[in-house]
Amino acid sequence: RELPAGHPLQVGRTSASPLVTTYQGVRGDSTPVWFMRQAGRSLPEYRDLRVGTEMLDACLNPEMASEITLQPVRRHGVDAAIFFSDIVVPMKLAGVDVSIVPGRGPVLGNPVRTAQDVRDLPTLDEAALAPISEAVALTVAALGDTPLIGFAGAPFTLAAYLVEGGPSKDHLAARTLMHSDPDAWAELMQWTATITGAFLRAQILAGASAAQLFDSWAGALSLADYTSKVAPASALALSRVHGLTYGGDEAGGGAGAAGTRAVGTESAAPGAHGDTATTNPTRTVPIVHFGVGTGELLKAMHDVGADVVGVDYRIPLDEASRRLGGTVTLQGNIDPALLAAPWPVLEAHVLDVLARGKSAPAHVLNLGHGVPPETDPAVLTRLVEFVHAQN
Ligand code: CP3
């Protein structure tokens, strides 16, 4: 379960970065910051590059995906890149008829409604992930010591699209199938976990320094349904990237700042952090788990094997931390709506988020959901500078 020898975490290029050390639970001098959906339509250079290329074609073009991933890092000086791709890419690579309709989202040619539809889903040949590995390799070579975050959609969020056939408000059809045909549902969860876990693992092995699982629509579920019908599949997906180790005294990586302060994870147990006496302890690739409207699910989402929990804007970070027993590193949770507010309003909100984030062991600043496409990119740049100037 060791990362490949040349991996950025393994050679010590990203292991002491503010993002990675904070994800490992160590509070640094300032709070690292990146934005969900930072690569995308808020940037004119993105819109220019995308002219004439469909979304999923852009995702499968390694040079283009890499360039789009780098754009917000160059422009804003964020502490991490997030890989430009989409949660439906592994379905597409498996051969599912899916496209992304601008302004709408993923749309399926043949929605999955019956047990037979589930059985007919194609298997993902892992060799098909080559364009993803290639794009990640190009990207990390260009990023230097800025870490790349790999990501994937969680099984429920993918199933919400597969069963509905497109975006939906309450994901009724998916939640109906969950109860009306539990065996088909279990099989569907197994299928989505397999493809999405393979997608995430390919990104980590090719050089991403952290993993984020997006269960964007899990907030539609009761805690009981989440725990019994969804969480096992999310845990299965994460098991593909769980416990991948780096560092250790021989590897020579990640010494310096992180070495003596870092919390090591010797075991594969999620969140089982404890101080170690080693100067350069073995650590595992950090895993972040995020969902929208998941205030009631935070603990259950941590329990599937996450190190860090991403919090949306509906619940303050101090309350989220309390629900997690005060022991879990948090990421979040600026309300994206305030990006369009006058600067003093946004500034006061950011200071409040940073103050509440102090109740967690460590905190990575982010939005409570993605960057709205109409956001003025200059506001994001100013926000990064402002956050870096605080402590
Ligand atoms: O910057 C980043 O965050 C990295 C790239 C990224 C995209 N999608 C690019 C994208 C990431 C991490 C995602 C994840 C994703 N995709 C999620 C989970 C995160 C979340 O927002 O909750 C979900 C639910 C999807 C499905 C999806 N794909 C939606 C809802 C949309 C928006 C449709 C629209 O046009 O409003 C997409 C398309 C998409 N994914 C775009 C981008 C940049 C827009 C495509 C375009 O430029 O036309």
Boltz pocket constraint, residues with backbone or C-beta under 6 A from the ligand:
constraints:
  - pocket:
      binder: B
      contacts: [[A, 35], [A, 36], [A, 37], [A, 38], [A, 39], [A, 40], [A, 41], [A, 50], [A, 55], [A, 82], [A, 83], [A, 84], [A, 85], [A, 86], [A, 87], [A, 88], [A, 100], [A, 101], [A, 102], [A, 103], [A, 104], [A, 105], [A, 106], [A, 151], [A, 157], [A, 214], [A, 216], [A, 370]]
      max_distance: 6.0
